[in-house]
Amino acid sequence: MKRIYQKIESELALQKATLIAVSKKQPAYKIKQALSLGIRNFGESYMQEALTKINDRVFKDATLHFIGHLQTNKTKEAVLYFDYIHSVDRLKLIKSIEKEAFKQSKVQKIFIHVKPYSDENKSGCSIEELPTLLEYTKANCSHIQVCGLMCIPPLNIQAKKAFQAIETLTNEYKFKETSMGMSSDYPEALKHGATFIRVGTALFGERS
C-alpha cells in the first residue's frame, strides 16, 4: 500500500488534488494501515457498513465522504457522520439533506452527481436537470454548501469524454472542486481538473 500511495500522492501534488481512499468492503486493519501512512480522507458507499466502522472508531481523525447512492431514509446518518456527500442527484434528496442539516445546526458539504451521458445502470442527474437543482439549492438551502460536481463515467463511454463534459460544466458554474476519477482512470480525470479522486482497489487491493 505504501508504494502505490506514494505514487498517487506524487501525481496528485502536481494538481493540488486530494485522495479519497475508498474503504467500502475493506477490513479495519487496512484502513488503519492507510491512516498510518497519512491518509485522512475515506469514502464509503454503504451506510450500514460505514456505521459499523464509525461505531468501532476505525476512522480516527479522518474526513469522511459518502460516495454511494444515498436513500433519503439514510439522510440523518449521512449528515451526522459525513463531512461530504458526493452523490446528491435529485431534488427530494436535497430537501432531505437541508432538513437534517438544519436540525443538526450544520452546513453540509455536497457534490451534485451529474450523469453527462445516458446510462440506465448509473444514478446521477442529467445535464438538463442540473440548473434546477442548483437554483433550488441556492434559493432555499442555507444549510447546504455545493462544492462542485461529481461524475462516474458510464461503461459505454470513454472516461475522457465524461470528464471533459464535467470540466466544461465546472467552468460554466465556476466551481472550485470536482469529484471524479477512480483507480482505472484517475490520471485522465486529473487532466480535466479533478480535485478529489476516489481510489479503492488500486490502493487497498481487491475488496473482501
C-alpha positions in Angstrom: 0.0 0.0 0.0 2.8 2.4 0.9 4.4 2.3 -2.6 1.2 2.9 -4.5 0.1 5.6 -2.1 3.4 7.5 -2.6 2.9 7.2 -6.4 -0.6 8.5 -6.3 0.3 11.3 -3.9 3.1 12.5 -6.2 0.7 12.6 -9.1 -1.9 14.5 -7.1 0.5 17.0 -5.7 1.1 18.4 -9.2 -2.6 19.2 -9.5 -3.2 20.0 -5.8 -5.8 17.3 -5.7 -7.0 15.2 -2.7 -7.0 11.4 -2.5 -10.2 9.8 -1.1 -9.3 6.2 -0.1 -12.4 4.2 -1.0 -12.7 1.9 2.0 -16.0 0.2 1.3 -15.8 -3.5 1.8 -12.3 -3.2 3.2 -11.4 -4.6 6.6 -10.5 -2.3 9.5 -6.8 -3.3 9.6 -6.3 -2.0 6.0 -8.0 1.3 6.9 -5.7 1.6 10.0 -2.7 0.9 7.7 -3.9 3.7 5.4 -4.2 6.0 8.4 -0.7 5.2 9.5 0.6 6.3 6.1 -1.1 9.7 6.5 -4.3 9.2 4.5 -7.0 11.3 6.1 -9.9 11.1 3.6 -12.0 8.0 3.2 -15.0 7.2 1.1 -17.8 4.8 2.0 -20.8 3.7 -0.2 -23.0 1.6 2.1 -24.4 3.3 5.1 -24.8 0.2 7.4 -21.2 -0.9 6.7 -20.0 2.7 7.3 -21.9 3.0 10.6 -20.3 -0.2 11.9 -16.8 1.1 11.2 -17.7 4.5 12.6 -19.1 2.9 15.8 -15.9 0.8 16.1 -13.8 4.1 15.8 -12.0 2.9 12.8 -11.8 6.3 11.2 -9.8 8.2 13.8 -9.4 11.9 13.0 -10.4 11.3 9.4 -12.6 13.2 6.9 -15.4 11.1 5.7 -17.0 11.2 2.3 -20.3 9.4 1.4 -19.9 8.4 -2.3 -22.6 5.8 -2.8 -26.2 6.2 -3.8 -28.0 7.8 -0.8 -31.5 6.9 0.1 -33.5 9.6 1.8 -34.2 7.4 4.8 -30.4 7.4 5.5 -30.0 11.2 5.3 -29.9 11.7 9.0 -26.9 9.4 9.4 -25.2 10.9 6.3 -25.4 14.4 7.7 -24.4 13.4 11.2 -21.3 11.4 10.3 -20.1 12.5 6.9 -18.2 15.7 6.1 -19.0 15.5 2.4 -21.9 13.8 0.4 -20.8 13.3 -3.2 -23.8 11.5 -4.6 -26.6 14.1 -4.5 -28.6 13.7 -7.6 -32.3 14.7 -7.0 -34.4 17.4 -5.5 -36.0 15.1 -2.9 -32.6 14.3 -1.5 -31.5 17.9 -1.4 -34.7 18.8 0.5 -34.0 15.9 2.9 -30.3 17.0 3.5 -31.4 20.6 4.1 -34.0 19.5 6.7 -31.5 17.3 8.6 -28.6 19.8 8.4 -31.0 22.4 9.8 -31.9 20.1 12.7 -28.2 19.4 13.4 -27.1 23.1 13.0 -24.6 22.0 10.3 -23.7 23.3 6.9 -23.4 20.1 4.9 -20.9 20.0 2.0 -22.2 18.2 -1.1 -21.4 17.4 -4.7 -24.1 17.2 -7.3 -23.7 13.9 -9.1 -24.1 14.5 -12.8 -24.5 11.9 -15.4 -23.2 13.6 -18.6 -24.3 10.7 -20.8 -27.4 8.5 -20.6 -26.8 5.2 -18.7 -29.7 3.4 -17.1 -27.3 1.5 -14.8 -25.9 4.7 -13.2 -27.6 7.2 -10.9 -27.0 10.9 -11.3 -28.9 13.8 -12.6 -28.8 14.8 -16.3 -27.1 17.9 -17.5 -30.6 19.3 -18.3 -31.7 18.7 -14.6 -28.6 20.3 -13.1 -29.7 24.0 -13.3 -32.9 23.3 -11.5 -31.1 21.5 -8.6 -28.5 24.3 -8.3 -31.1 27.1 -8.4 -33.3 25.4 -5.8 -30.3 24.8 -3.5 -29.1 28.4 -3.8 -32.5 29.9 -3.1 -33.7 27.5 -0.4 -30.9 25.7 1.3 -28.9 27.8 3.7 -27.5 24.6 5.4 -26.0 23.1 2.2 -22.8 24.1 0.5 -22.5 22.9 -3.0 -18.7 22.3 -3.5 -18.9 21.1 -7.1 -19.8 18.3 -9.4 -19.2 14.6 -9.1 -19.0 12.1 -12.0 -18.8 8.3 -12.6 -18.2 7.7 -16.3 -20.7 5.3 -18.0 -19.3 2.0 -19.0 -20.2 2.5 -22.7 -18.5 6.0 -22.9 -14.8 6.9 -22.8 -13.9 8.3 -19.4 -12.2 11.2 -21.2 -15.4 12.3 -22.8 -17.3 12.2 -19.5 -14.5 14.1 -17.7 -14.5 16.7 -20.5 -18.2 17.3 -20.1 -17.9 17.8 -16.3 -14.9 20.1 -16.8 -17.0 22.3 -19.1 -19.8 22.4 -16.6 -17.4 23.1 -13.7 -16.0 26.1 -15.6 -19.5 27.3 -16.6 -20.8 27.3 -13.0 -17.4 28.5 -11.6 -17.0 25.6 -9.1 -13.6 25.2 -7.5 -13.9 21.4 -6.7 -14.6 18.4 -8.9 -15.0 14.8 -7.7 -14.1 12.4 -10.4 -11.6 9.7 -11.3 -11.2 6.2 -9.8 -8.5 3.5 -9.8 -8.6 2.9 -13.5 -9.0 6.4 -14.8 -7.8 9.0 -12.2 -4.8 10.2 -14.3 -7.3 11.2 -17.1 -9.5 12.9 -14.5 -6.6 14.9 -13.2 -6.0 16.3 -16.8 -9.6 17.7 -16.6 -9.4 19.4 -13.3 -10.4 16.8 -10.7 -9.7 18.0 -7.2 -10.9 14.8 -5.4 -10.2 11.4 -6.8 -11.7 8.2 -5.4 -9.3 5.3 -5.3 -10.1 1.9 -3.8 -8.8 -1.3 -5.3 -5.5 0.2 -6.6 -4.7 1.3 -3.1 -6.2 -1.5 -0.9 -6.3 -4.4 -3.2 -9.4 -6.4 -4.1 -12.5 -5.9 -1.8 -13.5 -8.6 0.6 
